[in-house]
């Protein structure tokens, strides 16, 4: 996968976390995933079409989801209710939208479907493409010196 397609997802994720949560996140080493499974406990998935077809997925651990939801809503929550699921769907939409803006700068026009959110670790997914999935792991602070990892996985051809 060409770096010109990776950088828009990197930039978008960092920009969204800085703008919405005032959090500087750092990306660790990108991975190429051969297995077609979710990377976390809660995953927002959005199909992409246009100049290319594929999907983007944003995955969190439960602890990471609760931290993000609490930062976003200013409300304590430790249960995976509909409001938390909606928040992850919206965050997936926002990250995808920012990435698509960045991709337009390299001449790639993509449209997005409505995101869906699934619960469960290592659930099988279909990214429509035959290419490997690029997984961008991001680390972010959740207080008390603890860090969580989120994953932005994408593939398009």
C-alpha positions in Angstrom: 0.0 0.0 0.0 1.4 3.4 -1.0 2.2 5.8 1.8 0.1 8.5 0.0 -2.9 6.4 1.0 -1.7 5.8 4.6 -0.8 9.4 5.5 -4.4 10.7 5.1 -5.6 8.3 7.8 -2.7 9.1 10.0 -3.3 12.9 9.6 -7.1 12.5 10.0 -6.9 10.5 13.2 -4.4 12.8 14.8 -6.4 15.9 13.8 -9.7 14.5 15.1 -8.2 13.5 18.5 -6.5 16.9 18.9 -9.6 18.9 17.9 -12.3 16.9 19.7 -10.4 15.6 22.8 -7.3 17.9 23.0 -5.3 14.6 23.0 -2.0 14.1 21.1 -2.0 10.5 20.0 1.0 8.7 18.6 1.1 6.1 16.0 3.2 3.0 16.5 4.4 0.8 13.6 1.8 0.2 10.9 0.9 -3.4 10.2 -0.4 -5.3 7.2 -3.1 -7.7 8.4 -3.8 -10.8 6.4 -6.6 -11.9 8.8 -9.9 -10.2 8.3 -10.9 -9.6 11.9 -11.6 -6.6 14.1 -8.8 -5.2 16.1 -10.6 -4.3 19.3 -13.7 -4.8 21.4 -15.8 -2.1 19.7 -15.4 -1.4 16.0 -17.0 1.2 13.8 -16.9 0.2 10.1 -17.6 2.3 7.1 -17.7 1.2 3.4 -16.0 3.3 0.8 -16.7 3.7 -2.9 -15.8 6.0 -5.7 -12.4 6.0 -7.4 -11.6 2.9 -5.3 -13.7 0.5 -3.2 -13.1 -0.8 0.3 -13.7 0.0 4.0 -12.3 1.7 7.0 -12.7 0.4 10.6 -11.9 2.2 13.9 -11.4 -0.2 16.8 -11.1 0.4 20.6 -10.8 -1.7 23.7 -13.7 -1.3 26.2 -11.5 0.9 28.4 -10.5 3.1 25.5 -14.2 3.4 24.4 -15.3 4.5 27.8 -12.5 7.0 28.1 -13.4 8.5 24.6 -17.1 8.6 25.4 -16.5 10.3 28.7 -14.2 12.8 27.1 -16.7 13.5 24.4 -19.8 13.7 26.5 -18.4 14.8 29.8 -20.5 12.0 31.3 -19.3 9.0 33.3 -20.2 5.7 31.5 -18.9 2.2 31.9 -21.6 0.3 30.0 -21.8 -0.4 26.2 -25.2 1.1 25.7 -26.7 2.6 22.6 -25.3 6.1 23.3 -21.7 4.7 23.4 -22.3 2.7 20.2 -23.6 5.9 18.5 -20.6 7.9 19.7 -18.2 5.3 18.1 -20.2 5.4 14.9 -20.0 9.1 14.8 -16.2 9.1 15.6 -15.7 6.6 12.7 -17.7 8.9 10.4 -15.6 12.0 11.5 -12.2 10.2 11.1 -13.3 8.8 7.7 -14.5 12.2 6.5 -11.2 13.8 7.5 -9.2 11.1 5.7 -11.4 11.4 2.6 -10.6 15.2 2.6 -6.9 14.4 2.8 -7.2 11.7 0.0 -8.8 14.3 -2.3 -5.5 16.2 -2.1 -3.8 13.3 -3.8 -6.6 13.1 -6.4 -8.6 10.2 -4.9 -12.4 10.8 -4.6 -14.2 8.4 -2.1 -17.8 8.4 -0.9 -18.7 6.8 2.4 -21.6 4.6 3.6 -23.3 5.0 6.9 -21.1 3.5 9.6 -22.1 0.4 11.5 -20.7 -0.5 14.9 -20.0 -4.1 16.1 -19.1 -5.4 19.5 -16.7 -8.3 20.0 -13.0 -9.0 19.7 -11.5 -10.7 16.6 -14.9 -10.8 14.8 -14.6 -11.7 11.1 -15.1 -8.8 8.7 -15.2 -8.5 5.0 -13.4 -5.5 3.6 -14.5 -6.2 0.0 -10.9 -6.1 -1.2 -8.4 -8.8 -1.8 -5.5 -6.7 -0.7 -4.2 -6.9 2.9 -5.6 -4.6 5.5 -3.4 -1.7 6.6 -3.7 -1.3 10.4 -2.6 1.9 12.0 -2.2 1.5 15.8 -2.5 4.7 17.8 -1.6 5.1 21.5 -3.4 7.6 23.7 -3.3 8.5 27.4 -6.4 7.6 29.5 -5.2 9.0 32.8 -3.1 7.8 35.7 -0.2 7.3 33.3 -2.1 4.5 31.5 -2.4 4.3 27.7 -4.8 2.6 25.4 -4.4 1.6 21.8 -6.9 2.2 19.1 -6.6 0.9 15.5 -7.6 2.5 12.2 -7.8 -0.4 9.7 -8.4 0.2 6.0 -8.2 -1.4 2.7 -9.2 -0.3 -0.7 -8.4 -1.2 -4.3 
